[in-house]
Each structure stands twice: as structure tokens, then as C-alpha cells.
């Protein structure tokens, strides 16, 4: 995922901005990171893809890769 896209992402639950930490990046590409909104909802970037599923929602993509 391009790092320039991070400011465009927002929490899908409460529509607040996300703060990103623990980024694994190379150049302008982010491969992994942890995101958190002001309310405390958490999300991830995995393998360069933002996973913005609310907690409790089944993630079939991750299930297919044994996560």
C-alpha cells in the first residue's frame, strides 16, 4: 500500500482518523502496520492491504492463509 494513502483511511465504525504505528515499509510502500482511531478501534495493514474489518467480523482472507 502506498504511504500517501494512509491519511485517506478512516475508522469504518466511527469515521475518525486512524493513527498508524509499527510500520514495516520500504520506500513509499507499507507492508504491515497497526492502526487505531481516537475511540480505540484497531485495524491492520497486512501484506500491503488495509484490513478495515470491525472486531468480530470473520476475515475469510486471513482464514485462507492460516492466520
Secondary structure, DSSP 8 states (H G I E B T S, - for coil): -BGGGGGG-B-TTT--BEEEEEEEEETTEEEEEEEEETT--EEEEETTEEE---TTS--HHHHHTT-
